[in-house]
Amino acid sequence: MSSSEREVFIIDCQLLQTKAWHRGMGKYTARTLEAWCGSDKLMTNTPDIKLLFNSRLPYSDELKDFVEGLKRVEATFLALDVPNYEDLSSITKGQKRNQAIIDEYLNRGFPGAKVSFMITSLFLDEACPVFPTTAHKSLIYYDLIPLMYVRKYLGYGASEQFFTRFSVLYQADMVFAISETVANDLTNFLGFSADKIVNILGASNQSVETRHESKPTLPIDRPFIIMPTGGDPRKNNEFGVKAFNKFNVEHDHAYQLVITSYFNDEQKKSLRSICDDIIFTDNVSDDELWWLYTHSEGVLFPSEYEGLGMPVLEAMDADKLVACSDIAVFREISEDAYFMFSPYSIDEAVEAIYSMVHADEKVCKKKKSYYKAIQERYTWENTATIIRDHMLNGQVSSQIDDESKPSIAIVAPHICGTSEAGLWATNQYLKLAENYQVDYYYEMTSWDKIVRPSTISFVTRTYNILELDQEKYDKYDAVIYIYDGADRSRLTVLASLGAPGLFLCGKNDIDVALDKLAEEGYMTRSHRSNLSAGDVVDRSIGFVDIYKHDSSFSTDVPQLPYRQSRRMSASSRITLSMDGSDRDKEGALYLKTLTNEIDMSRVEVKVISRSAINETARSIIDDCPIDIAEKLTDHEYASVLMRSDLYVDCDGQESLERSLRIDTVSTLSIPVLCITENCKTTDELLAETYRWLAGGCLESEKDDLSQKDKKTLADLIKGVEGKSDRKEK
């Protein structure tokens, strides 16, 4: 075979040289490689496989034995840079040097060959994985937990250790997500296109055929439930122990709870203060873990979030019943095989544990009847096959110098703030970056709250809106202004007057912004009196009235993660959105009347807001039997929406912000009640709510919410890019 016809797979396995080797990511990679290399069928159509290791990282005898046990693969060692945490810039520097080292290796060893390069884990403390300049680039992605649970893991400040890796992530031609849940998270929280992500599934840690039992030395003296977990905050351990303790007290302490994995002394003390009937295994072998599964009364898994959740799959291999949290990834595996509960309701968890432990033969048979189909789908050979096929069929891409592309500027509310439009504008980056060099100019007022970190600043150039001067403006082929209708982005309107571009907003919002600019001294009163919304539109290179009912524009809001339908609760869940502005008062008046006139024993009402709600609105609903969830992260906000049965928005202002909120909810197929041409007052919204509670169909459910044949932001930019009259305007 000539070099030009040759094909080679390079798999970056630095993950196996780190402390993650014996954890979920390491096990996932090891089992996939074993299944792949152990299958004659798969290897028949597989090119040469080179496993890439770092000569500067440990290569243990155990790892050496593992690699030597794989058929028809070759280990390659390169002296790649590793991070130095006394100098955080070492990650960026290391990425650049490592790319040059890998490029040189490929050019020397495989000139002219088609290279498919896969990274098994991007986020490693001990390494700086990168793609070569030219290859088909793919990586395995396990979860977005640090970003989704930003308060618990990162804080809102810059975390270079985590976010610097995004520059590599965004280069991927294909992302192998370990579940549909993770795939959806990449789309919703980072803006990845669905056609760049494939779900590769996964399986339990070991096949039943290779497992052996070994009884661990533990003080087990009663029937026990196993809780396979770890010390990670999102594992929800305190909740799980509280639920077990309540169940066990009702059973005169007849059971023990065996908690696997390592916990420090402080964590153990905290959990033992809740319940005496628990046993910590610390780290156990696979054989000991298998014994615990097979001899347990069932498996408890109360996690708030999982990328896959191997213990659930392992429990089924052990033919055990499962009580687990009602979260997206478990519903993705099966909606019927487990006893599910809300990870926030102790009573639901106790009921699920009771049902699991006391399941009669009929219930056991019914639950376990779903296991076979799940086990046939979730196999390591299936995972390896999906990866192999996509690597075989993937097209080689080269890293294109951004300087050769047309350049555009996006002016928008700050990504870190509470604006839905700011998040949406930032998530357009990946689509736009395929054809443009994209810079962002952000606006954020002192009163806006920080609800998310800025990932985009580690990927492209970001500026303060005040830095968009004439010199910078003249360098762009197009400038796009995104105004969300709030005070926090009024300078966007001002900037568009002096530096015209494509303007997206609700036209009715412009006069409000102009009034605010005059009030704050950004323009004179006389200037304001001579300036109308129409003048702003006329000065624009292009204008999209985002809220017009006949608008041809599509926000292209992606589908939210797999929806969690209600279980166990007979209540109707109504969610109302607020944004901290004076308009919250309309929602508060709606809630005050609603909660006074209906039987609240049948209804759960929740107010959600990314910011703190308006204080006047708070005083109105202070004594209402409702739950207020404010200052929410994106994940928290989405989680509430997914558990809703009706979404209500009392904001009558025609703004981009409101449109994006409603478009997001509409993708979940949740009924939406909001101010429209057909429903113009709060009283009319209440009437529609009563009708819905009585089982009636809402008008919004009859509407065609399709965004097909509408133009996206990328389509609109093509229409104004490099327009000759831009500078004259």
CORZI-V973592 format. One record per residue. RES is the residue in one letter. PHI is phi in whole degrees, -180 to 180 (* if undefined). NEAR is the number of other C-alpha atoms within 8 Angstrom. D_FIRST is the distance of its C-alpha to the first C-alpha in Angstrom with 2 decimals. Layout:
# CORZI-V973592
RES/PHI/NEAR/D_FIRST
RES/PHI/NEAR/D_FIRST
This chain:
# CORZI-V973592
M/*/4/0.00
S/-72/5/3.80
S/-62/9/6.57
S/-72/8/8.19
E/-99/9/6.22
R/-71/10/6.26
E/-131/10/9.63
V/-142/12/12.20
F/-103/13/15.82
I/-112/12/18.46
I/-117/12/21.86
D/-72/13/24.88
C/-113/12/27.10
Q/-59/13/29.94
L/-51/13/32.16
L/-74/10/32.07
Q/-99/14/33.48
T/-115/11/36.54
K/-66/7/39.74
A/-79/11/38.15
W/-54/11/36.09
H/-102/7/38.90
R/-106/8/39.88
G/-55/7/38.76
M/-64/11/35.70
G/-65/12/34.48
K/-63/11/35.16
Y/-60/10/33.40
T/-65/9/30.16
A/-62/8/30.43
R/-66/11/31.16
T/-65/12/28.29
L/-64/10/25.75
E/-61/9/27.44
A/-65/11/27.30
W/-65/13/23.66
C/-74/13/22.39
G/-88/9/25.02
S/-106/9/23.95
D/-60/7/21.61
K/-63/6/21.58
L/-71/11/20.50
M/-73/11/17.89
T/-59/6/16.24
N/-106/6/15.06
T/-102/9/14.77
P/-66/8/11.81
D/-55/9/12.47
I/-112/12/16.13
K/-112/12/17.83
L/-92/12/21.62
L/-91/13/23.21
F/-120/12/26.62
N/-106/10/29.22
S/-68/10/30.43
R/-93/8/33.76
L/-113/8/34.41
P/-61/7/35.51
Y/-130/8/33.02
S/-70/7/35.41
D/-61/6/35.23
E/-62/6/35.32
L/-68/10/32.25
K/-60/9/30.47
D/-63/8/31.36
F/-62/8/30.18
V/-65/8/26.68
E/-66/7/26.41
G/-80/6/27.47
L/-84/11/24.50
K/-85/7/21.70
R/58/7/18.06
V/-128/10/18.74
E/-130/7/19.10
A/-85/9/22.06
T/-120/8/21.77
F/-119/8/25.03
L/-123/10/25.98
A/-83/7/29.57
L/-89/12/30.25
D/-67/11/33.71
V/-125/11/36.11
P/-67/12/39.24
N/-121/8/42.55
Y/-79/6/45.24
E/-81/4/47.87
D/-134/6/45.96
L/-62/10/44.69
S/-68/7/42.89
S/-64/11/40.57
I/-68/13/38.49
T/-61/8/37.84
K/-63/8/37.28
G/-63/13/34.98
Q/-60/12/32.87
K/-65/8/32.42
R/-66/10/31.60
N/-65/13/29.19
Q/-63/12/27.23
A/-65/9/26.99
I/-64/10/25.92
I/-68/10/23.13
D/-58/11/21.99
E/-65/8/21.93
Y/-62/9/19.95
L/-70/9/17.20
N/-64/9/17.25
R/-78/7/17.09
G/-91/6/14.56
F/-137/9/12.17
P/-63/9/12.70
G/78/9/11.73
A/-79/11/10.35
K/-83/11/12.41
V/-107/12/14.89
S/-109/16/17.39
F/-117/14/20.31
M/-122/12/23.26
I/-98/14/26.59
T/-79/13/28.49
S/-160/12/31.81
L/-88/12/32.84
F/-97/6/36.51
L/-120/9/36.74
D/-64/6/39.72
E/-95/7/37.85
A/-145/9/34.69
C/-126/14/33.49
P/-64/11/30.24
V/-145/10/28.53
F/-93/11/25.51
P/-70/10/23.23
T/-64/8/23.93
T/-124/10/20.77
A/179/13/19.23
H/-85/13/20.18
K/-107/14/23.29
S/-141/14/25.09
L/-152/14/27.76
I/-91/12/30.05
Y/-118/12/33.65
Y/-97/10/36.45
D/-175/7/39.63
L/-110/9/41.65
I/-56/8/44.59
P/-59/9/45.47
L/-81/9/45.81
M/-70/9/47.47
Y/-110/10/49.92
V/-61/14/50.30
R/-64/7/53.90
K/-80/8/53.09
Y/-112/8/49.96
L/-120/10/49.79
G/78/8/52.98
Y/-93/10/52.97
G/-76/6/52.32
A/-68/7/49.03
S/-117/7/46.82
E/-62/8/44.13
Q/-56/9/42.53
F/-92/8/41.76
F/-76/10/41.61
T/-61/11/39.50
R/-70/10/36.53
F/-64/11/36.96
S/-63/9/35.35
V/-79/9/32.04
L/-54/9/32.80
Y/-72/7/33.35
Q/-85/9/29.87
A/-63/10/28.22
D/-80/9/26.41
M/-148/10/27.19
V/-111/12/29.83
F/-91/13/29.74
A/-87/15/33.49
I/-82/15/34.72
S/-163/13/37.32
E/-66/13/38.56
T/-61/12/41.39
V/-65/14/39.17
A/-59/14/37.32
N/-65/12/40.72
D/-63/12/41.86
L/-63/11/38.99
T/-71/12/39.98
N/-79/12/43.70
F/-102/8/44.02
L/-126/8/41.16
G/83/12/40.54
F/-68/12/36.94
S/-74/9/36.01
A/-61/8/35.58
D/-76/5/32.26
K/-103/9/30.80
I/-128/12/31.88
V/-133/11/30.94
N/-83/10/33.02
I/-102/13/31.01
L/64/13/34.19
G/149/13/34.37
A/-162/10/36.38
S/-74/12/38.87
N/-60/9/38.05
Q/-136/7/37.56
S/-74/7/37.37
V/-60/6/40.67
E/-65/4/39.24
T/-98/6/38.49
R/-88/10/41.78
H/-135/7/44.78
E/-91/8/48.24
S/-144/8/50.01
K/-70/8/53.41
P/-76/7/53.82
T/-86/4/57.04
L/-138/6/58.67
P/-79/5/62.31
I/-87/8/61.66
D/-131/4/64.94
R/-145/7/64.83
P/-56/10/62.50
F/-137/12/59.93
I/-108/13/57.63
I/-99/15/54.37
M/-121/11/53.33
P/-74/11/49.75
T/-155/10/49.63
G/-168/9/49.47
G/-83/10/51.58
D/-67/5/49.96
P/-56/7/52.68
R/-75/7/51.05
K/-72/12/51.12
N/64/11/54.79
N/-66/12/56.06
E/-61/7/59.68
F/-60/11/59.82
G/-61/12/58.37
V/-68/11/60.90
K/-62/11/63.77
A/-65/12/62.87
F/-62/11/62.61
N/-62/11/65.90
K/-64/9/67.73
F/-62/11/66.43
N/-72/11/67.35
V/-61/8/70.84
E/-67/7/71.50
H/-112/8/70.50
D/54/6/72.69
H/56/9/69.72
A/-79/8/68.43
Y/-126/11/64.77
Q/-118/13/62.63
L/-112/12/59.68
V/-98/12/56.82
I/-106/12/54.81
T/-88/14/51.44
S/82/13/49.58
Y/-89/10/51.09
F/-131/10/54.12
N/-77/6/56.15
D/-61/6/59.87
E/-66/6/61.00
Q/-64/9/58.85
K/-63/10/60.14
K/-61/8/63.71
S/-64/8/63.38
L/-73/11/62.06
R/-69/9/64.61
S/-69/7/67.37
I/-89/9/66.52
C/-150/10/66.28
D/-85/6/67.24
D/-91/9/65.37
I/-123/10/61.88
I/-127/11/59.70
F/-98/11/56.91
T/-86/11/54.15
D/56/8/52.47
N/-76/7/48.92
V/-122/10/48.38
S/-74/6/45.56
D/-60/7/43.52
D/-68/11/45.54
E/-69/12/48.80
L/-63/9/47.81
W/-64/13/46.99
W/-61/13/50.47
L/-63/10/52.07
Y/-60/13/50.34
T/-70/9/51.33
H/-103/6/54.92
S/-84/12/55.67
E/-85/11/57.85
G/158/15/55.23
V/-118/17/52.97
L/-108/13/54.25
F/-139/14/51.79
P/-95/13/53.72
S/-56/12/51.06
E/-75/10/51.58
Y/-156/9/47.85
E/-142/8/44.59
G/-76/11/40.97
L/-138/11/40.39
G/90/9/43.06
M/-55/9/41.51
P/-57/9/45.03
V/-66/10/45.82
L/-69/11/42.79
E/-66/10/43.69
A/-61/14/47.27
M/-67/13/46.20
D/-62/10/44.15
A/-83/9/47.42
D/62/8/49.24
K/-109/13/51.52
L/-77/14/53.19
V/-130/15/52.39
A/-111/17/54.71
C/-137/14/52.64
S/-68/14/53.09
D/-85/11/52.82
I/-123/11/49.90
A/-56/11/47.06
V/-68/15/44.26
F/-74/13/46.37
R/-68/11/47.42
E/-63/10/43.79
I/-70/7/43.24
S/-167/10/46.48
E/-92/8/49.80
D/-125/7/51.60
A/-81/11/50.38
Y/-122/11/52.15
F/-90/12/55.63
M/-101/11/55.10
F/-148/14/57.37
S/-66/10/57.57
P/-72/14/56.46
Y/-122/5/59.66
S/-119/8/62.19
I/-61/10/63.55
D/-62/7/65.51
E/-64/10/62.48
A/-65/16/60.58
V/-61/12/63.57
E/-63/8/63.76
A/-66/12/60.05
I/-62/13/60.42
Y/-59/9/63.52
S/-63/9/61.80
M/-68/12/58.89
V/-69/8/61.15
H/-104/6/63.68
A/-62/9/61.42
D/-81/6/62.83
E/-60/6/60.88
K/-66/7/60.53
V/-66/8/59.12
C/-57/10/56.75
K/-63/8/55.45
K/-65/8/55.04
K/-62/12/53.13
K/-75/12/50.86
S/-67/8/50.16
Y/-87/11/47.73
Y/-64/10/45.77
K/-59/8/43.53
A/-63/7/42.01
I/-65/10/41.46
Q/-65/12/39.83
E/-72/7/37.47
R/-83/7/36.35
Y/-93/12/36.25
T/-128/12/33.68
W/-68/12/30.98
E/-67/10/28.46
N/-63/12/29.39
T/-61/13/29.02
A/-63/13/25.55
T/-65/10/24.50
I/-62/9/25.84
I/-63/10/24.08
R/-57/10/20.66
D/-65/8/21.02
H/-72/8/22.16
M/-68/11/19.44
L/-66/8/16.81
N/-94/6/18.82
G/-71/8/20.05
Q/-90/5/19.83
V/-67/11/19.07
S/-125/9/22.41
S/-113/7/23.68
Q/-71/7/27.02
I/-90/5/29.34
D/-65/6/32.26
D/-57/7/35.37
E/-64/6/37.27
S/-86/6/35.36
K/-95/9/36.62
P/-60/10/40.15
S/-110/12/42.43
I/-132/13/44.84
A/-119/12/47.53
I/-107/13/48.57
V/-106/14/52.21
A/-154/16/53.03
P/-60/16/55.01
H/-65/11/53.63
I/-60/12/50.77
C/-79/11/52.77
G/-84/13/55.89
T/-84/11/57.13
S/-72/11/56.06
E/-65/9/53.92
A/-68/14/53.07
G/-64/14/51.87
L/-65/10/49.39
W/-61/8/48.30
A/-61/11/47.85
T/-68/9/45.72
N/-73/11/43.51
Q/-81/10/42.69
Y/-57/10/40.71
L/-59/11/37.21
K/-68/10/37.52
L/-71/10/39.09
A/-68/9/36.74
E/-64/6/33.83
N/-122/7/35.64
Y/-134/11/38.33
Q/-86/11/39.28
V/-112/13/41.92
D/-111/12/44.98
Y/-117/12/47.67
Y/-118/14/51.42
Y/-106/13/53.25
E/-121/14/56.93
M/-148/10/58.63
T/-83/7/62.37
S/-66/4/64.10
W/-89/4/65.24
D/-72/10/61.89
K/-95/9/60.41
I/-88/9/57.03
V/-120/14/55.24
R/-153/11/51.57
P/-78/13/49.68
S/-93/9/47.82
T/-78/8/44.08
I/-68/8/43.38
S/-68/8/44.85
F/-93/11/41.91
V/-115/9/39.44
T/-143/9/41.18
R/-82/9/44.41
T/-128/10/47.66
Y/-137/10/51.18
N/-77/9/54.77
I/-57/11/56.01
L/-70/5/58.59
E/-86/7/55.86
L/-79/10/55.00
D/-98/7/56.98
Q/-61/7/56.98
E/-62/6/54.51
K/-67/8/51.86
Y/-56/10/52.69
D/-66/8/52.10
K/-84/7/48.51
Y/-91/11/47.43
D/-80/11/46.24
A/-160/14/47.92
V/-124/13/50.17
I/-119/13/50.60
Y/-105/14/53.75
I/-122/14/53.93
Y/-110/17/57.50
D/-92/13/58.21
G/85/14/61.96
A/-114/8/63.04
D/-59/7/64.95
R/-65/10/61.99
S/-127/15/60.15
R/-69/14/63.06
L/-67/10/61.87
T/-62/14/58.91
V/-65/13/61.49
L/-63/10/63.11
A/-62/9/59.84
S/-68/13/59.02
L/-72/10/62.31
G/-90/6/61.51
A/-137/10/57.76
P/-60/14/57.11
G/-161/14/53.93
L/-81/15/52.79
F/-116/15/55.34
L/-114/13/54.86
C/-172/15/57.95
G/-86/17/60.82
K/-57/9/63.14
N/-67/9/66.20
D/-78/12/65.07
I/-66/12/65.34
D/-60/9/69.15
V/-62/8/69.22
A/-65/13/66.84
L/-64/12/68.95
D/-61/9/72.09
K/-67/10/70.53
L/-64/13/69.40
A/-68/12/72.95
E/-62/7/74.44
E/-92/7/72.34
G/86/7/73.15
Y/-78/7/69.79
M/-149/9/71.67
T/-76/8/75.35
R/-63/7/77.32
S/-67/6/78.07
H/-62/8/74.42
R/-64/12/73.68
S/-66/7/76.50
N/-97/6/75.03
L/-123/8/71.48
S/-118/9/70.36
A/-60/10/67.21
G/-62/6/66.92
D/-65/8/66.89
V/-63/12/63.93
V/-63/10/62.08
D/-64/7/62.99
R/-77/9/61.72
S/-76/14/58.29
I/-72/14/55.37
G/-153/9/54.68
F/-138/9/56.49
V/-123/11/55.68
D/-80/10/58.58
I/-62/13/56.61
Y/-102/12/59.37
K/-57/7/60.40
H/-66/4/60.33
D/-103/4/58.78
S/-61/9/56.23
S/-92/6/52.87
F/-94/10/51.20
S/-112/9/49.05
T/-71/8/48.93
D/56/6/45.76
V/-69/8/46.88
P/-76/8/44.30
Q/-67/9/45.18
L/-73/12/46.67
P/-55/10/45.38
Y/-41/11/46.11
R/-72/9/49.84
Q/-96/10/52.02
S/-78/6/54.76
R/-70/6/58.15
R/-136/7/58.91
M/68/6/62.17
S/-97/5/63.99
A/-89/6/66.24
S/-77/8/66.77
S/-92/10/65.62
R/-100/12/63.66
I/-106/13/64.53
T/-117/15/62.74
L/-119/13/64.25
S/-97/12/62.60
M/-129/13/64.47
D/-131/11/63.37
G/89/11/66.24
S/-89/8/67.91
D/-61/8/71.39
R/-69/10/69.89
D/-59/15/69.48
K/-61/11/73.20
E/-62/11/72.62
G/-65/15/70.31
A/-64/12/72.87
L/-65/11/75.66
Y/-60/12/73.51
L/-67/10/72.91
K/-60/11/76.58
T/-69/8/77.71
L/-59/9/74.99
T/-71/11/75.64
N/-80/6/79.40
E/-109/6/79.23
I/-120/6/76.70
D/-79/7/76.52
M/-74/8/74.19
S/-71/6/73.85
R/-107/8/71.41
V/-133/10/69.52
E/-111/11/67.38
V/-115/11/67.34
K/-132/12/65.06
V/-100/13/65.06
I/-122/14/61.79
S/-158/15/61.31
R/-76/13/58.84
S/-110/13/61.91
A/-76/9/65.39
I/-72/13/67.40
N/-60/12/70.36
E/-67/6/73.47
T/-64/8/75.80
A/-63/15/73.53
R/-62/10/73.42
S/-66/7/77.23
I/-71/11/77.43
I/-102/11/75.17
D/-55/6/76.20
D/-102/5/78.10
C/-81/8/75.74
P/-78/7/74.04
I/-133/8/70.52
D/-108/7/67.62
I/-110/7/66.57
A/-118/9/63.04
E/-122/11/62.73
K/54/10/60.57
L/-84/13/57.56
T/-77/12/53.94
D/-61/11/51.45
H/-67/9/50.42
E/-63/8/54.07
Y/-63/12/54.92
A/-65/9/52.13
S/-63/8/53.07
V/-66/10/56.64
L/-57/10/55.59
M/-67/10/53.44
R/-102/11/56.50
S/-94/11/58.77
D/-108/10/60.31
L/-148/12/61.90
Y/-110/15/61.19
V/-122/11/64.12
D/-132/12/64.09
C/-92/14/67.56
D/-73/11/66.37
G/-90/8/67.71
Q/-76/6/66.21
E/-82/10/63.63
S/-134/14/60.89
L/-62/15/57.12
E/-57/11/57.58
R/-65/10/59.32
S/-60/11/56.86
L/-67/12/53.93
R/-60/9/55.85
I/-71/9/56.59
D/-61/10/53.09
T/-63/12/51.71
V/-68/12/54.18
S/-62/11/53.62
T/-67/11/49.95
L/-89/10/51.33
S/60/6/53.48
I/-92/11/56.53
P/-56/11/59.75
V/-119/13/60.70
L/-116/13/64.27
C/-153/11/64.79
I/-69/14/67.06
T/-137/7/66.23
E/-61/5/68.13
N/-94/5/69.26
C/-143/9/70.03
K/-101/10/71.67
T/-131/7/73.75
T/-63/10/73.60
D/-61/7/76.13
E/-69/9/73.84
L/-64/13/70.94
L/-62/10/73.25
A/-61/8/74.21
E/-66/10/70.55
T/-64/9/69.97
Y/-61/8/72.91
R/-65/11/71.60
W/-66/10/68.17
L/-63/8/69.80
A/-86/6/71.79
G/99/6/68.63
G/-81/7/68.54
C/-93/7/65.53
L/-82/11/65.13
E/-60/6/64.77
S/-64/8/61.58
E/-72/8/59.99
K/-90/6/60.54
D/-73/6/58.90
D/-87/4/55.49
L/-91/5/53.59
S/-63/4/50.38
Q/-109/7/48.88
K/-65/4/46.73
D/65/4/46.89
K/-104/8/48.29
K/-85/10/46.97
T/-92/10/45.38
L/-60/10/45.88
A/-61/9/42.59
D/-63/8/43.84
L/-67/9/47.16
I/-64/11/45.69
K/-58/7/43.82
G/-75/6/47.24
V/-117/12/48.89
E/-58/8/46.13
G/67/7/47.42
K/-59/9/50.55
S/-68/5/52.69
D/-91/7/56.00
R/-62/10/54.92
K/-72/8/56.63
E/-64/4/59.73
K/-67/9/60.29
